[in-house]
Amino acid sequence: MNKPVVVAHDLTRHYEVGGGIFSSTQTVEALSGASFTLQPGKTLAVVGESGCGKSTLARVVTMIEPPTSGTLMIDDEAVSPDKWASLRSSVQIVFQDPYGSLNPRQRIGDILMEPLVINRKDMSAKDREAQARDMLAMVGLRREHFDRYPHMFSGGQRQRIAVARALMLNPRVLVLDEPVSALDLSIQSQVLNLLVELQEKLGLAYLFISHDLSVVKHMADDIVVMYLGRPVETGPIEDVVANPRHPYTKALLSATPIADPTIEKKRIKLEGELPSPINVPKGCAFSPRCWKATEECRAKRPVLDEGRHRVACYHPEG
Amino acid sequence: MALLRIRNLSVDFATASGKFRAVDSMDVTVDRGDILAIVGESGSGKSVSMLAMMGLLPWTATITADEMSFDGIDLRSVTAAQRRKIIGRDMAMIFQEPMSSLNPCFTVGFQIRESLRKHMNMSRRERHQRAIELFEQVGIPEPEKRLGVFPHQMSGGMNQRVMIAMAIACRPRLLIADEPTTALDVTIQAQILELLTGLQRDTGMALILITHDMGVVAETAQRVSVQYAGQKVEEQPVRPLFSTPHHPYTAALLAALPERATSKILPSIPGVVPGQFDRPKGCLFSPRCSKADDRCREIEPENQPEELGRAKCHYPLGVNEPEMAQ
């Protein structure tokens, strides 16, 4: 087994909100107890509904924000805010919306060279340009696109540019925050193929954040299912999909539409809403919506069990 | 008689750089209790064709059609006042972006009661009762409290449900849902789709579902119409469409689905949808089609017969070879 590039242990991120003259501050537990490892050449998918802490996780791993507690190791080096500057070049991010994440006033060349200008000060301008043009070719665009502006490209091409920008500093880890959800179906497969090819060529580790389970099934090696800021189930993708052990995973899988009209599906209906992360239910966060919940679930929060396919539930399936 | 019948609908937009044809000779027929899904990529004219029918396009649009009738009423010649009587009552639409489609200045309760006040002969108390009932129906918890809330105080999913409640408020006979679940999480999406198909079953409402999600299509639709660059390229009932697509574009779209993948590299469609300036001669899909030849690039294909899903292609797929020779 390869040495992991990223080891996260018990990452937690809380935000303080409110706190006017008459009210006290409240804590939003956006992310709690996230532990995982990223291997080179492997993809870890993070799935969950909105508000489950996927994007907070991405922000903590890319060192945009410090974790409230917990440790993050990148290449055996513990991450702390004073080391961010040097470590950030090995973890890069691709955002969801390629229309919002590229500066419309910058040429593609400038967008790609900016990370080099900042982080590789000793590099000559000529080398920078050569590297940017090579990168364009690598992500399936043409070298002469260097002088164009983002508005001249379609959504799929923009997402390629965003990937190219993320790769300029030769990172080891790419955080992909819903990379294809803003793209059309026929373009989506082009971008997914590009990501697969780049991973094989460069041995990148992907942290793939998505809510689309059919894309995740295709891309991921391992999966983390999150609910209200906490991982509720993790394991190899085939195991988790073939036999989900947490009731929430099961409900999520059953709610995902399958593009096959001949399949008769039995859907698990979830009652109620995702509770607000400000007042997370005591005990298991899923218990108010769970059909298996007992007194125990409502009183004490279950923790992830041991093994390869781990689940945080008192009454796991299967 | 069909509830909605559109023949040869075209929509042109006058843009600064000339005329742009967003919808090109499109036919739609919907009967009572039908669920028709219109699928296609962005820019394929799905929403524009429906907006044209509702009379919601700006003045820059030129709409031409041989026939456009709803329940025997000719939508091409009705006056604005008559149209307002139909729209919102017999024919309603759920828009894609709930956040920008609701009025931020009024409470959601006011907005939902407004459509009841305009269209239904109800007293104030009845309207209030009906609004609560609708909120319960779409799964909004604590409906009475939520009626007094402004759109910005609720999440996207909640606002989408308000939109849906508003659309079904007057028990429409035709509901057009433009990407009704794109902004929602899968568990909520499942609830909403169930609600819409339930209404269709119980009240015989016809439903037009505009979407790009093949999973949603497979699970809800009865018939599917595939659009490409403003043209309808194929229409079939849902099962045969998924098992034997006749147009190469449909086949390529289905092959690009990650769940149908057989290897790590997905079959993908090269290129992008043609825009205003690179509209090809002949078949619009020919530059991206793996089977295109000179004939495709020169001559625009006619629609194939009904058995072949009216595929707009010279060389439809899923045909036995001997039949082709005839």
Interface residues (C-beta under 8 A of the other chain):
Chain A: E49 S50 S154 G156 D184 L185 S186 I187 Q188 S189 Q190 L192 N193 V196 E197 H211 L213 S214 V215 K217 H218 M219 A251 L252 S254 A255 T256 P257 I258 A259 D260 P261 T262 I263 K265 R267 K269 L270 G272 E273 L274
Chain B: E41 S42 P141 D185 V186 T187 Q189 A190 Q191 L193 E194 H212 D213 M214 G215 V216 V217 A218 E219 V238 R239 F242 S243 A252 L253 L254 A256 L257 P258 E259 R260 A261 K264 I265 L266 P267 S268 I269 P270 V272 V273
